Structures are given as C-alpha cells and as structure tokens.
Amino acid sequence: MKILLLGHKGMLGSDLLLKLSHEHEVIGMDKEEINIVSASECQKAIKDTRPDIVINAAAFTNVDGCEAAREECFAVNAEAVKNIADACRDKNIRIIHFSTDYVFDGTSRNPYKEDDPCNPINAYGESKLTGERYLQSLSDNYILIRTSWLFGPKGKNFVGAILEKARAKNFIRDTMEKAKAEKDGPSTLSVVDDQVGSPTYTKDLAGAVDLLIDKNAQGIFHVTNRGSCSWHQFAIKILQEAGIDDIEVLAIKSDQLQRPAVRPAYSILSMQKFVQTTGKAMQPWQLALKDYLEYCRDKKL
C-alpha cells in the first residue's frame, strides 16, 4: 500500500518509517514539506500523493509547554487532525492517528479501556481529545491509537534525560577532590513516585501499527509495552540497565516540582482489545528498555 507518513523525522515517525517501508511504499513528510495546520496544504498533500493510508505522527508533545502555548498546542494536536481527516473524507483513505493516556484524569485504579470516559486535566490532554473527536466525526475509516510514556532514539525522552543527568553528576564528582566526594556521599536524582503508567518503546509501537494495518483493524486501540511502573521505578531501572550504580534516586511527590501542567496519577491502558485483535502481546517495558539501550550502545548514541 501507499502510505503518507506525517512527522516522519520525529521519535515515533522515524521508527514507523523504518518498519513500514519493508512492505509498503512510504512517503514521508515533515514540517519542512507540509504545515499540517494549513487545511489547503493538507488537501494538496493528499491530492498529490493519493495514499491508501495517512499516518499522523506529528504532535505538540511538550506537556508543560502546552499550558503556555494553548493556541499552538490546539492548532497542532486538534485543528491539524481536522484538516487531515477532512482532506481524506469521501476518498476511502484510512487514517492512523496517535493520542495519549493523558485524555484520562487518572482517578481510576483499573487499566483504562478504549470506551472509558475521557476527562483530561491538562491542556495537552484536552488538545489530544479534541483531535480524537475531530477524527471520529469526520472519518469512519481510522485507527486511533492511545499510547504512553514514549522513548526512542530520535527526540527527547525520559530515558535520555535521566542518563544525561546521571552522567553530568558523575562528571562533576570525577572532577572533585576525592576526599570531598567521599564526604558528600553519593550523587542523587529526585524523581516523582506518585504517577504510574506504562513506558513504551517507539520501535515496539511501530511494530504494533504494522500488525493493526495487517489485520485491517478499525477504531480505538490502546497500545503500550506490557507492565507498569512509577517514574521513580523507571528511573531506577534505567540506571541499573545502563550500569550506573553510584547515583541514588530519591522519591518525591509531583507537587514538589511545581510544574505548569498537572499529570494523571494513574494512566495505565488496557491492552485487551489489541491482543484480541492481533493475537499478539507487547513485550514488557523492562525488555523494551533493555533493547533500546542496547540499540543506543550499538549506534553510539
């Protein structure tokens, strides 16, 4: 099939390009080639490429930044989805779009299912939910994938941030006098332990998209790596897998960070529908993290 992939240079888009190019003709467009906020540019891209599938991997994902830049946030995460869906309307073009666990408020204590009520508590979640609703109202041929806590080789992510901070602290310790370093004790990182979710490797998510395309799936699907943890537990595992054993990870509460955007305390997504549809289960996040770090070492990233 011919696939138009929007946002192909991003963290998720780059892995989608690699995975889907094996069996499909994939045309990648990023912000240099198309402004998805422009309805006319979306119409032109669809007319020129005549795809069977449009995959929208472009998004405004800076959760705190969305609070200060609501107009841009809603333009990219909502109005652009409307433009894409409208351009594909009545052309039998399937749309694959990505949303987030942050469309939920985090008050549940059971994994969220696809038809559970949405109630976002920050601008990012609100914008993504608005985009979902545009897609559902304008298309009857779509796959809407909600996912969470993405990490991958291209782009900023939590794994990279933790490793960067740990290495910076170790560099500082290495340049100190030995006696002072011993006196001060181990270096520390502070990470919240009151937000729980499922880390997801973009390479695994790209594989899941390929499966859903192969199964001719339709509708909403929750797709994450298997299992869950807090950000604090995730950080500890990252350092363990990276062989960094001289950094202590301290647990703190979300309100101690005083971030602009409130995050849901619990955003685990149920994978039952995906497993029933594809017959496959995603690998545990711990193995996904190991795969990612091995890839980074091999590529010297």
FILOKE-485956 format. One record per residue (C-alpha): residue number from 1; x, y, z. Coordinates in nm, 4 decimals, always signed. Last residue first. Example, Ala and Ser with C-alpha at 12.3 -4.5 7.8 and 13.67 -1.06 7.14 Angstrom:
<votors>
VOTOR   num       east      north         up
VOTOR     2    +1.3670    -0.1060    +0.7140
VOTOR     1    +1.2300    -0.4500    +0.7800
</votors>
This chain:
<votors>
VOTOR   num       east      north         up
VOTOR   301    +2.4023    +0.7361    +2.0524
VOTOR   300    +2.6925    +0.5001    +1.9826
VOTOR   299    +2.4791    +0.3026    +1.7321
VOTOR   298    +2.5457    -0.0248    +1.9136
VOTOR   297    +2.5180    +0.1445    +2.2549
VOTOR   296    +2.1893    +0.3126    +2.1593
VOTOR   295    +2.0491    -0.0161    +2.0285
VOTOR   294    +2.1489    -0.1907    +2.3508
VOTOR   293    +1.9765    +0.0855    +2.5478
VOTOR   292    +1.6589    +0.0436    +2.3438
VOTOR   291    +1.6512    -0.3340    +2.3725
VOTOR   290    +1.6986    -0.3141    +2.7504
VOTOR   289    +1.4177    -0.0592    +2.7759
VOTOR   288    +1.1898    -0.2857    +2.5725
VOTOR   287    +1.2781    -0.5769    +2.7998
VOTOR   286    +1.1742    -0.3752    +3.1069
VOTOR   285    +0.8654    -0.2445    +2.9265
VOTOR   284    +0.7313    -0.5982    +2.8897
VOTOR   283    +0.6841    -0.7190    +2.5289
VOTOR   282    +0.3583    -0.6366    +2.3515
VOTOR   281    +0.1110    -0.9215    +2.3159
VOTOR   280    -0.0026    -1.0705    +1.9855
VOTOR   279    -0.3258    -1.2279    +1.8622
VOTOR   278    -0.3843    -0.9102    +1.6632
VOTOR   277    -0.7439    -0.8225    +1.7521
VOTOR   276    -0.7694    -0.9965    +2.0910
VOTOR   275    -0.4290    -0.8634    +2.1989
VOTOR   274    -0.5160    -0.5080    +2.0919
VOTOR   273    -0.8541    -0.5224    +2.2674
VOTOR   272    -0.7021    -0.6465    +2.5956
VOTOR   271    -0.4235    -0.3887    +2.6123
VOTOR   270    -0.5737    -0.1895    +2.8992
VOTOR   269    -0.4044    +0.1480    +2.9494
VOTOR   268    -0.2283    +0.2521    +3.2700
VOTOR   267    -0.2730    +0.6230    +3.3379
VOTOR   266    -0.2678    +0.6650    +3.7148
VOTOR   265    -0.1652    +0.9877    +3.8885
VOTOR   264    -0.2749    +1.2000    +3.5938
VOTOR   263    -0.0374    +1.4922    +3.5338
VOTOR   262    -0.0942    +1.8586    +3.6268
VOTOR   261    +0.0728    +2.1018    +3.3887
VOTOR   260    +0.2669    +2.4137    +3.4976
VOTOR   259    +0.5213    +2.2142    +3.7034
VOTOR   258    +0.5604    +2.2835    +4.0743
VOTOR   257    +0.8138    +2.0020    +4.1193
VOTOR   256    +0.7211    +1.9355    +4.4842
VOTOR   255    +0.3570    +1.8879    +4.3808
VOTOR   254    +0.4507    +1.5684    +4.1977
VOTOR   253    +0.5798    +1.3930    +4.5091
VOTOR   252    +0.9414    +1.2879    +4.5631
VOTOR   251    +1.1342    +0.9604    +4.5550
VOTOR   250    +1.5141    +0.9850    +4.5611
VOTOR   249    +1.7268    +0.8041    +4.3049
VOTOR   248    +2.0815    +0.7450    +4.4352
VOTOR   247    +2.3551    +0.7592    +4.1720
VOTOR   246    +2.6660    +0.5406    +4.2105
VOTOR   245    +2.5367    +0.2304    +4.0335
VOTOR   244    +2.5300    +0.3358    +3.6670
VOTOR   243    +2.5374    +0.0140    +3.4629
VOTOR   242    +2.2965    +0.1438    +3.1989
VOTOR   241    +2.0425    -0.1263    +3.2863
VOTOR   240    +2.0564    -0.0265    +3.6541
VOTOR   239    +2.0335    +0.3446    +3.5728
VOTOR   238    +1.7240    +0.2923    +3.3581
VOTOR   237    +1.5670    +0.0605    +3.6188
VOTOR   236    +1.5993    +0.3248    +3.8912
VOTOR   235    +1.4481    +0.5885    +3.6607
VOTOR   234    +1.1501    +0.3668    +3.5750
VOTOR   233    +1.0825    +0.3000    +3.9433
VOTOR   232    +1.0762    +0.6749    +4.0108
VOTOR   231    +0.8583    +0.7419    +3.7040
VOTOR   230    +0.6161    +0.4904    +3.8502
VOTOR   229    +0.5760    +0.1471    +3.6962
VOTOR   228    +0.3635    -0.0544    +3.4563
VOTOR   227    +0.3522    -0.3789    +3.2609
VOTOR   226    +0.3371    -0.4521    +2.8890
VOTOR   225    +0.4581    -0.2003    +2.6338
VOTOR   224    +0.1829    +0.0310    +2.5234
VOTOR   223    -0.1058    +0.0203    +2.2744
VOTOR   222    -0.4656    +0.1200    +2.3488
VOTOR   221    -0.6793    +0.0829    +2.0381
VOTOR   220    -0.9653    +0.2920    +1.9022
VOTOR   219    -1.1440    +0.2021    +1.5799
VOTOR   218    -1.0593    -0.0140    +1.2789
VOTOR   217    -0.8235    -0.3055    +1.2176
VOTOR   216    -0.7286    -0.4307    +0.8709
VOTOR   215    -0.5336    -0.7093    +1.0445
VOTOR   214    -0.2172    -0.6167    +0.8509
VOTOR   213    -0.2636    -0.2497    +0.9400
VOTOR   212    -0.3023    -0.3426    +1.3071
VOTOR   211    +0.0130    -0.5553    +1.2931
VOTOR   210    +0.2170    -0.2767    +1.1314
VOTOR   209    +0.0951    -0.0355    +1.3997
VOTOR   208    +0.2118    -0.2807    +1.6676
VOTOR   207    +0.5573    -0.2936    +1.5099
VOTOR   206    +0.5740    +0.0859    +1.5186
VOTOR   205    +0.4797    +0.0720    +1.8875
VOTOR   204    +0.7652    -0.1707    +1.9510
VOTOR   203    +1.0152    +0.0634    +1.7824
VOTOR   202    +0.8671    +0.3597    +1.9730
VOTOR   201    +0.9423    +0.1922    +2.3062
VOTOR   200    +0.6598    +0.2401    +2.5561
VOTOR   199    +0.6777    +0.3120    +2.9308
VOTOR   198    +0.3493    +0.2167    +3.1030
VOTOR   197    +0.1972    +0.4408    +3.3710
VOTOR   196    +0.2060    +0.5410    +3.7362
VOTOR   195    +0.2499    +0.8919    +3.8763
VOTOR   194    +0.3093    +0.9220    +4.2523
VOTOR   193    +0.6798    +0.8279    +4.2581
VOTOR   192    +0.8268    +1.1529    +4.1273
VOTOR   191    +1.2014    +1.1627    +4.0577
VOTOR   190    +1.4865    +1.3273    +4.2506
VOTOR   189    +1.8401    +1.2415    +4.1391
VOTOR   188    +2.1261    +1.1956    +4.3844
VOTOR   187    +2.5042    +1.1863    +4.3942
VOTOR   186    +2.6558    +0.9528    +4.6514
VOTOR   185    +2.8318    +1.0833    +4.9633
VOTOR   184    +2.9396    +1.4433    +5.0285
VOTOR   183    +3.2338    +1.3355    +5.2405
VOTOR   182    +3.3576    +1.0816    +4.9883
VOTOR   181    +3.3440    +1.3423    +4.7118
VOTOR   180    +3.5269    +1.5935    +4.9310
VOTOR   179    +3.8078    +1.3466    +4.9996
VOTOR   178    +3.8395    +1.2531    +4.6309
VOTOR   177    +3.8778    +1.6140    +4.5159
VOTOR   176    +3.6112    +1.6975    +4.2639
VOTOR   175    +3.6416    +1.6474    +3.8872
VOTOR   174    +3.5001    +1.2943    +3.8972
VOTOR   173    +3.2048    +1.4107    +4.1072
VOTOR   172    +3.1101    +1.6748    +3.8493
VOTOR   171    +3.1356    +1.4190    +3.5709
VOTOR   170    +2.9231    +1.1787    +3.7739
VOTOR   169    +2.6532    +1.4427    +3.8121
VOTOR   168    +2.6536    +1.5107    +3.4375
VOTOR   167    +2.6379    +1.1385    +3.3661
VOTOR   166    +2.3332    +1.0988    +3.5881
VOTOR   165    +2.1572    +1.3998    +3.4369
VOTOR   164    +2.2159    +1.2782    +3.0816
VOTOR   163    +2.1062    +0.9263    +3.1696
VOTOR   162    +1.7825    +1.0511    +3.3256
VOTOR   161    +1.7052    +1.2814    +3.0325
VOTOR   160    +1.7761    +1.0109    +2.7740
VOTOR   159    +1.5369    +0.7696    +2.9386
VOTOR   158    +1.2719    +1.0398    +2.9850
VOTOR   157    +1.2570    +1.1370    +2.6175
VOTOR   156    +1.3875    +1.3980    +2.3730
VOTOR   155    +1.3920    +1.3084    +2.0053
VOTOR   154    +1.5088    +1.0254    +1.7839
VOTOR   153    +1.6344    +0.7055    +1.9503
VOTOR   152    +1.3113    +0.6090    +2.1296
VOTOR   151    +1.1006    +0.6657    +2.4399
VOTOR   150    +0.7251    +0.7081    +2.4724
VOTOR   149    +0.5455    +0.7427    +2.8072
VOTOR   148    +0.2006    +0.6482    +2.6781
VOTOR   147    -0.0190    +0.5238    +2.3928
VOTOR   146    -0.3638    +0.5847    +2.2508
VOTOR   145    -0.4008    +0.4613    +1.8946
VOTOR   144    -0.6887    +0.5800    +1.6762
VOTOR   143    -0.7255    +0.3590    +1.3688
VOTOR   142    -0.9493    +0.5161    +1.1069
VOTOR   141    -1.2077    +0.4601    +0.8365
VOTOR   140    -1.5339    +0.6222    +0.9501
VOTOR   139    -1.3896    +0.9708    +0.9299
VOTOR   138    -1.5062    +1.3261    +1.0068
VOTOR   137    -1.6688    +1.2879    +1.3485
VOTOR   136    -1.4188    +1.0347    +1.4840
VOTOR   135    -1.1171    +1.2334    +1.3674
VOTOR   134    -1.2486    +1.5618    +1.5058
VOTOR   133    -1.3235    +1.3905    +1.8352
VOTOR   132    -0.9737    +1.2481    +1.8647
VOTOR   131    -0.8224    +1.5898    +1.7917
VOTOR   130    -1.0298    +1.7422    +2.0726
VOTOR   129    -0.9029    +1.4648    +2.2997
VOTOR   128    -0.5440    +1.5476    +2.2033
VOTOR   127    -0.5965    +1.9165    +2.2775
VOTOR   126    -0.7547    +1.8468    +2.6169
VOTOR   125    -0.4763    +1.6065    +2.7125
VOTOR   124    -0.2113    +1.8662    +2.6272
VOTOR   123    -0.4049    +2.1398    +2.8044
VOTOR   122    -0.4177    +1.9494    +3.1333
VOTOR   121    -0.6720    +1.7515    +3.3379
VOTOR   120    -0.8231    +1.5366    +3.0634
VOTOR   119    -1.1601    +1.3665    +3.1305
VOTOR   118    -1.2239    +1.0754    +2.8981
VOTOR   117    -1.4938    +0.8194    +2.9762
VOTOR   116    -1.3910    +0.4538    +2.9284
VOTOR   115    -1.4540    +0.3169    +2.5789
VOTOR   114    -1.0925    +0.2241    +2.4967
VOTOR   113    -1.0299    +0.0625    +2.8338
VOTOR   112    -0.8345    +0.2274    +3.1171
VOTOR   111    -0.6424    -0.0076    +3.3442
VOTOR   110    -0.8079    -0.0249    +3.6877
VOTOR   109    -0.7438    +0.2155    +3.9742
VOTOR   108    -0.9228    +0.5041    +3.8101
VOTOR   107    -0.8646    +0.8672    +3.9137
VOTOR   106    -0.6010    +0.9306    +3.6474
VOTOR   105    -0.7894    +1.2037    +3.4606
VOTOR   104    -0.7878    +1.0334    +3.1194
VOTOR   103    -0.7001    +1.2052    +2.7883
VOTOR   102    -0.3436    +1.1917    +2.9244
VOTOR   101    -0.3072    +0.8294    +2.8127
VOTOR   100    -0.2358    +0.9764    +2.4704
VOTOR    99    -0.3349    +1.0038    +2.1061
VOTOR    98    -0.1905    +0.8771    +1.7806
VOTOR    97    -0.3595    +0.8816    +1.4395
VOTOR    96    -0.3924    +0.6257    +1.1632
VOTOR    95    -0.6199    +0.7429    +0.8828
VOTOR    94    -0.7602    +0.5127    +0.6138
VOTOR    93    -0.8336    +0.6754    +0.2816
VOTOR    92    -1.1760    +0.5885    +0.1372
VOTOR    91    -1.1795    +0.9193    -0.0540
VOTOR    90    -1.5021    +1.0601    +0.0951
VOTOR    89    -1.3057    +1.2446    +0.3667
VOTOR    88    -0.9279    +1.2220    +0.3425
VOTOR    87    -0.8778    +1.6010    +0.3272
VOTOR    86    -1.1324    +1.6477    +0.6083
VOTOR    85    -0.9497    +1.3973    +0.8272
VOTOR    84    -0.6170    +1.5710    +0.7700
VOTOR    83    -0.7564    +1.9189    +0.8349
VOTOR    82    -0.9433    +1.8054    +1.1467
VOTOR    81    -0.6265    +1.6412    +1.2749
VOTOR    80    -0.4443    +1.9705    +1.2132
VOTOR    79    -0.7089    +2.1548    +1.4169
VOTOR    78    -0.6566    +1.9228    +1.7161
VOTOR    77    -0.2978    +1.8472    +1.8137
VOTOR    76    -0.1200    +2.1074    +1.6002
VOTOR    75    -0.3624    +2.4013    +1.6334
VOTOR    74    -0.4607    +2.3034    +1.9880
VOTOR    73    -0.0986    +2.3230    +2.1088
VOTOR    72    -0.0287    +2.6388    +1.9094
VOTOR    71    -0.3201    +2.8172    +2.0758
VOTOR    70    -0.2502    +2.6674    +2.4176
VOTOR    69    +0.1102    +2.7900    +2.4268
VOTOR    68    +0.1695    +2.8400    +2.7997
VOTOR    67    -0.0089    +2.5242    +2.9147
VOTOR    66    +0.1107    +2.3301    +2.6093
VOTOR    65    +0.4723    +2.3927    +2.7109
VOTOR    64    +0.4192    +2.1826    +3.0244
VOTOR    63    +0.3115    +1.8809    +2.8181
VOTOR    62    +0.5647    +1.9316    +2.5386
VOTOR    61    +0.4099    +1.6865    +2.2902
VOTOR    60    +0.2909    +1.9100    +2.0051
VOTOR    59    +0.2179    +1.6373    +1.7510
VOTOR    58    +0.3132    +1.4787    +1.4189
VOTOR    57    +0.2791    +1.1003    +1.3802
VOTOR    56    -0.0241    +1.1271    +1.1514
VOTOR    55    -0.0430    +0.8192    +0.9328
VOTOR    54    -0.2341    +0.8569    +0.6065
VOTOR    53    -0.3294    +0.5325    +0.4335
VOTOR    52    -0.4176    +0.4425    +0.0741
VOTOR    51    -0.2280    +0.7479    -0.0462
VOTOR    50    -0.3027    +0.9755    -0.3454
VOTOR    49    +0.0324    +1.1601    -0.3149
VOTOR    48    -0.0577    +1.4879    -0.4876
VOTOR    47    -0.4222    +1.5097    -0.3794
VOTOR    46    -0.3441    +1.4151    -0.0190
VOTOR    45    -0.0589    +1.6665    +0.0010
VOTOR    44    -0.2728    +1.9378    -0.1637
VOTOR    43    -0.5621    +1.8933    +0.0806
VOTOR    42    -0.3233    +1.9029    +0.3764
VOTOR    41    -0.1618    +2.2193    +0.2389
VOTOR    40    -0.5059    +2.3799    +0.1969
VOTOR    39    -0.6090    +2.2987    +0.5532
VOTOR    38    -0.2963    +2.4625    +0.6957
VOTOR    37    -0.2166    +2.3387    +1.0486
VOTOR    36    -0.0491    +2.0410    +0.8814
VOTOR    35    +0.2258    +2.2664    +0.7502
VOTOR    34    +0.3931    +2.0434    +0.4938
VOTOR    33    +0.7365    +1.9777    +0.3427
VOTOR    32    +0.9750    +2.1263    +0.6004
VOTOR    31    +0.7346    +2.0335    +0.8812
VOTOR    30    +0.7659    +1.6654    +0.7947
VOTOR    29    +0.6541    +1.4497    +0.5045
VOTOR    28    +0.7455    +1.0871    +0.4451
VOTOR    27    +0.6114    +0.8843    +0.1550
VOTOR    26    +0.6009    +0.5149    +0.2426
VOTOR    25    +0.5573    +0.2459    -0.0233
VOTOR    24    +0.4762    -0.0598    +0.1841
VOTOR    23    +0.6307    -0.3897    +0.2951
VOTOR    22    +0.9731    -0.3038    +0.4371
VOTOR    21    +0.8993    +0.0702    +0.4449
VOTOR    20    +0.6600    +0.0137    +0.7352
VOTOR    19    +0.9251    -0.0553    +0.9984
VOTOR    18    +1.1829    +0.2100    +0.9145
VOTOR    17    +0.9280    +0.4850    +0.8520
VOTOR    16    +0.7352    +0.3966    +1.1679
VOTOR    15    +1.0610    +0.4172    +1.3644
VOTOR    14    +1.1313    +0.7666    +1.2279
VOTOR    13    +0.7730    +0.8772    +1.2915
VOTOR    12    +0.7806    +0.7808    +1.6596
VOTOR    11    +1.0797    +0.9971    +1.7531
VOTOR    10    +1.0187    +1.2554    +1.4823
VOTOR     9    +1.1509    +1.2660    +1.1263
VOTOR     8    +0.8415    +1.1043    +0.9703
VOTOR     7    +0.6037    +1.3697    +1.1049
VOTOR     6    +0.3333    +1.2887    +0.8501
VOTOR     5    +0.3568    +0.9462    +0.6881
VOTOR     4    +0.1686    +0.9104    +0.3586
VOTOR     3    +0.1323    +0.5377    +0.2960
VOTOR     2    +0.0986    +0.3626    -0.0387
VOTOR     1    +0.0000    +0.0000    +0.0000
</votors>
